[in-house]
Amino acid sequence: MKVLSLTQPWATLICLGAKKIETRSWKTSYRGTLLIHASKSYPKWAKETAAEEPFCSALRIESKREGVGIWSYSYPDLPRGQIIGRCVLKDCIRTEDVAGISFEEMEFGDYADGRFAWILEDGQFLPQPISAKGSLGLWEFTYSPVTELAGW
C-alpha cells in the first residue's frame, strides 16, 4: 500500500479527519488509499505549533469523539515512527484552484502559489500503530496485517 510520512501534529490531524487537505510542493497522479505514517522526528517548532490555535483545539475537540482509537492526545507525546492510520486521496490540484476552505484548514497547510493540494477523505486511525521507518515521497509498505486491514 502507498504511505505518506508526515511530521506531527499533521499526521494525527489527518487521521482525526480534522485536516482534509495536505499541501505539498509536488503533485501525484496516485488516487486511492494512503496509509499515514507519523515521522520519527518531531522538531521543537512543530511541538510549538501543535500547542497553538487552531491546532491544540482541533486535537482536543476531535480527541473527545467516541471510538477514535488513538493512544495519546498530549501534543508533546503524539505517536512517532509509526503508521498510525489511513485516508483516501481523492484528488490533487493546484493550491491556486482551492476555494471555500475553513480558517482551520488554511492554518493546517501552506497554500502558496505553485504548490499542490491533496484532497483527502475518510481519515481513520489503525486499531494499533505499526512501527515503520518513513521515507520521502509516497512509499510502499507491504506488511500483511496492514493489507488485511485495508478495507476497514
Protein Blocks (a to p, Z undefined) as FASTA:
>chain_A
ZZdddddfklmmmmnomamcdcdfbdcfbecjddddddfbdcfklmmmmmpcfklmmmmm
mmmpghklpabfcfklgcehiafbdcddfbdcdfklpghiafklmmmpccbehiacddde
hiacdfbdcdddddehjdddfbfklmmmmmZZ
